[in-house]
Amino acid sequence: MGVSNERIYLLRTYKGFSIQDISSVLKIDEKKYKQYENNKKLKLSELHVVADVLDVSTDYLIGRIDWPIPVIDESNVKIIQDLRALSAEKME
């Protein structure tokens, strides 16, 4: 699983979206969305849409930065900690 694929999965589950929920918002079928979480490389246009829906930067999704939220303050530190914990659990 690539950086963007794993981060898309983690963000979707963290935000409580089902695959059906997010594929509906993206206006694609569930099978195509599942490819995003598995190993399919996203086109730039697809990456932008997924980043918008998940409310993160494309830089975060592709692994250029490690913070899902560009401005770090006390109100979003918990989100970052939760995503790191989810990622660590997934690695086990």
KOLVEXRO-210705 format. One line per field, with one value per residue: residue number from 0; residue in three letters; z, x, y of N, C-alpha, C in turn. Coordinates in Angstrom, 3 decimals. Example, Ala and Ser with C-alpha at 12.3 -4.5 7.8 and 13.67 -1.06 7.14 Angstrom:
% residues 2
nr: [0_1]
rest: [ALA_SER]
n.pz: [7.800_7.080]
n.px: [13.190_12.850]
n.py: [-5.690_-2.250]
ca.pz: [7.800_7.140]
ca.px: [12.300_13.670]
ca.py: [-4.500_-1.060]
c.pz: [7.800_7.870]
c.px: [13.200_12.900]
c.py: [-3.300_0.030]
% end
This chain:
% residues 92
nr: [0_1_2_3_4_5_6_7_8_9_10_11_12_13_14_15_16_17_18_19_20_21_22_23_24_25_26_27_28_29_30_31_32_33_34_35_36_37_38_39_40_41_42_43_44_45_46_47_48_49_50_51_52_53_54_55_56_57_58_59_60_61_62_63_64_65_66_67_68_69_70_71_72_73_74_75_76_77_78_79_80_81_82_83_84_85_86_87_88_89_90_91]
rest: [MET_GLY_VAL_SER_ASN_GLU_ARG_ILE_TYR_LEU_LEU_ARG_THR_TYR_LYS_GLY_PHE_SER_ILE_GLN_ASP_ILE_SER_SER_VAL_LEU_LYS_ILE_ASP_GLU_LYS_LYS_TYR_LYS_GLN_TYR_GLU_ASN_ASN_LYS_LYS_LEU_LYS_LEU_SER_GLU_LEU_HIS_VAL_VAL_ALA_ASP_VAL_LEU_ASP_VAL_SER_THR_ASP_TYR_LEU_ILE_GLY_ARG_ILE_ASP_TRP_PRO_ILE_PRO_VAL_ILE_ASP_GLU_SER_ASN_VAL_LYS_ILE_ILE_GLN_ASP_LEU_ARG_ALA_LEU_SER_ALA_GLU_LYS_MET_GLU]
n.pz: [0.000_-0.911_0.234_-0.136_-0.502_1.949_3.700_2.746_3.359_6.207_6.908_5.947_7.571_10.102_10.011_9.953_7.632_5.453_2.837_0.904_1.524_0.935_-1.728_-2.934_-2.492_-3.989_-6.419_-7.763_-8.472_-5.900_-6.229_-7.746_-5.882_-3.830_-5.021_-4.751_-2.074_-1.972_-4.044_-6.279_-8.276_-8.010_-10.320_-10.838_-10.859_-9.574_-7.094_-6.073_-5.717_-3.835_-1.690_-1.144_-0.318_1.961_3.425_3.593_2.692_-0.581_-0.458_2.015_1.483_-0.472_0.893_1.256_3.398_6.926_8.379_8.606_8.695_7.754_9.481_12.633_15.721_19.091_18.849_16.803_17.347_18.587_16.526_14.846_16.548_16.900_14.269_13.902_15.835_14.775_12.437_13.506_14.760_12.528_11.393_13.042]
n.px: [0.850_0.649_1.796_-0.242_-2.483_-2.716_-3.068_-5.441_-7.230_-6.949_-7.823_-10.464_-11.640_-11.159_-12.709_-15.150_-16.466_-18.149_-17.255_-19.183_-20.358_-18.267_-17.613_-19.953_-20.021_-17.798_-18.741_-18.290_-18.076_-18.204_-16.301_-14.251_-13.447_-12.447_-10.126_-8.562_-7.881_-6.434_-4.110_-3.982_-2.659_-3.417_-4.775_-3.774_-5.988_-7.893_-6.700_-6.808_-9.587_-10.188_-8.612_-9.924_-12.462_-11.744_-10.697_-7.960_-4.537_-3.125_-0.432_-0.109_-1.432_0.227_2.540_4.438_4.346_3.891_1.691_-1.756_-3.310_-2.801_-2.261_-1.066_-2.499_-3.779_-6.388_-6.428_-4.514_-5.253_-6.543_-4.382_-2.844_-4.634_-4.790_-2.143_-2.048_-3.941_-2.587_-0.344_-1.579_-2.541_-0.179_0.609]
n.py: [-1.172_2.156_5.423_7.409_5.764_4.385_6.541_7.647_5.598_5.560_8.159_8.115_6.100_7.183_9.501_8.391_7.641_5.440_3.133_3.283_5.785_7.656_7.067_7.777_10.563_11.254_10.583_8.157_4.612_2.046_0.032_1.254_3.198_1.561_0.702_2.970_2.861_0.577_-0.262_1.317_3.881_7.236_9.593_12.984_14.732_13.142_12.819_15.417_15.750_13.741_14.647_17.061_16.130_14.682_16.675_17.484_18.283_17.790_17.363_16.082_13.653_12.496_12.123_14.111_15.823_15.314_15.995_16.062_18.292_21.542_23.805_23.740_23.580_23.704_22.760_20.870_18.951_16.564_15.179_14.628_13.001_10.863_9.857_9.035_6.982_5.202_4.509_3.231_1.041_-0.303_-1.143_-3.160]
ca.pz: [0.000_-0.979_1.247_-0.337_-0.302_3.390_4.326_2.345_4.193_7.602_7.035_5.757_8.754_11.223_9.881_10.066_6.338_4.866_1.433_0.164_1.764_0.244_-3.181_-3.346_-2.525_-5.106_-7.627_-8.432_-7.866_-4.742_-6.697_-8.105_-4.652_-3.120_-5.658_-4.177_-0.770_-2.125_-4.604_-7.511_-8.242_-8.385_-11.216_-10.101_-10.699_-8.568_-5.821_-5.608_-5.264_-2.590_-0.659_-0.787_0.430_3.272_4.056_3.834_1.527_-1.436_0.052_3.062_0.887_-1.214_1.789_1.310_4.769_7.837_9.148_7.740_8.781_7.549_10.619_13.866_16.961_20.095_18.464_15.894_17.762_18.862_15.238_14.404_17.435_16.579_12.994_14.132_16.573_13.800_11.548_14.269_14.935_11.232_11.128_13.925]
ca.px: [0.000_1.430_1.506_-1.558_-3.508_-2.879_-3.605_-6.847_-7.942_-6.955_-8.678_-11.863_-12.113_-11.139_-13.833_-16.384_-17.111_-18.105_-16.833_-20.361_-20.484_-17.255_-17.719_-21.116_-19.602_-16.859_-19.497_-17.670_-18.600_-17.438_-15.149_-13.179_-12.928_-11.634_-8.808_-7.819_-7.358_-5.554_-2.792_-4.071_-2.115_-4.441_-4.441_-3.731_-7.352_-8.546_-6.060_-7.362_-10.969_-10.125_-8.084_-10.997_-13.492_-11.194_-10.292_-6.517_-3.788_-2.572_0.923_-0.235_-1.791_1.332_3.661_5.423_4.300_3.341_0.580_-2.937_-3.899_-1.658_-1.961_-1.109_-2.804_-4.295_-7.667_-6.311_-3.460_-5.891_-6.761_-3.080_-2.493_-5.526_-4.380_-0.889_-2.370_-4.566_-1.544_0.469_-2.379_-2.608_1.119_0.808]
ca.py: [0.000_3.384_6.437_8.011_4.754_4.160_7.749_7.762_4.627_6.003_9.335_7.713_5.392_8.122_10.428_7.618_7.437_4.103_3.175_3.749_7.227_8.457_6.879_8.568_11.965_11.381_10.242_7.010_3.384_1.571_-0.755_2.192_3.802_0.556_0.705_4.090_2.450_-0.579_0.030_2.097_5.240_8.194_10.688_14.243_15.247_12.310_13.128_16.694_15.551_12.960_15.545_18.001_15.410_14.308_17.929_17.504_18.744_16.738_17.088_15.062_12.370_11.883_11.871_15.208_16.327_14.313_16.552_16.122_19.615_22.440_24.674_22.958_24.279_22.781_22.181_19.730_18.023_15.270_14.516_14.124_11.892_9.753_9.265_8.299_5.766_4.309_4.031_2.283_-0.173_-0.966_-1.740_-4.337]
c.pz: [0.000_0.090_1.073_-0.083_1.183_4.063_3.954_3.200_5.638_7.812_6.892_7.016_9.968_11.190_9.897_8.757_5.973_3.440_0.578_0.307_0.872_-1.272_-3.730_-3.465_-3.722_-6.465_-8.479_-7.805_-6.765_-5.151_-7.041_-6.843_-3.889_-3.711_-5.095_-2.856_-0.889_-2.751_-5.878_-7.315_-8.750_-9.401_-10.383_-9.860_-9.645_-7.173_-5.230_-5.037_-3.940_-1.449_-0.209_0.071_1.835_4.050_4.506_2.578_0.688_-0.987_1.144_2.436_0.163_-0.367_1.843_2.687_5.637_8.665_8.241_7.685_8.713_8.742_11.893_15.039_17.911_19.661_17.521_16.232_18.021_17.564_14.751_15.248_17.124_15.270_13.124_14.853_15.635_12.872_12.251_14.473_13.641_10.913_11.939_13.313]
c.px: [0.896_1.017_0.095_-2.666_-3.780_-3.510_-5.064_-7.692_-8.067_-7.881_-10.154_-12.395_-12.152_-12.350_-15.175_-17.142_-17.052_-17.594_-17.982_-20.532_-19.525_-17.317_-18.910_-20.755_-18.671_-17.512_-18.780_-18.245_-17.654_-16.187_-13.977_-12.598_-12.041_-10.229_-7.947_-7.174_-6.394_-4.233_-2.824_-3.446_-3.194_-3.905_-4.464_-5.131_-8.123_-8.000_-6.618_-8.762_-10.986_-9.623_-9.156_-12.059_-13.005_-10.654_-8.828_-5.822_-3.342_-1.154_0.892_-0.511_-0.625_2.596_4.716_5.469_3.634_2.166_-0.642_-3.575_-2.763_-1.280_-2.141_-1.414_-3.454_-5.579_-7.529_-5.172_-4.051_-6.130_-5.460_-2.668_-3.341_-5.121_-3.070_-1.140_-3.030_-3.526_-0.676_-0.277_-2.412_-1.312_1.344_0.275]
c.py: [1.237_4.374_6.985_7.002_4.525_5.371_7.976_6.826_5.124_7.209_8.976_7.043_6.321_9.041_9.714_7.437_5.953_4.250_3.700_5.262_8.016_8.273_7.651_10.047_12.212_11.101_9.188_5.748_2.892_0.790_0.164_2.829_2.817_0.485_1.833_3.683_1.276_-0.169_0.861_3.474_6.178_9.188_11.958_14.792_14.454_12.628_14.425_16.518_14.796_13.840_16.532_17.327_15.073_15.506_17.927_18.021_17.542_16.391_16.034_13.696_11.714_11.698_12.957_15.846_15.272_14.807_16.685_17.502_20.625_23.310_23.869_23.889_23.275_22.095_20.988_18.772_16.639_14.508_13.888_12.919_10.661_9.070_8.501_6.978_4.733_3.699_2.990_0.967_-0.980_-1.697_-3.013_-5.601]
% end
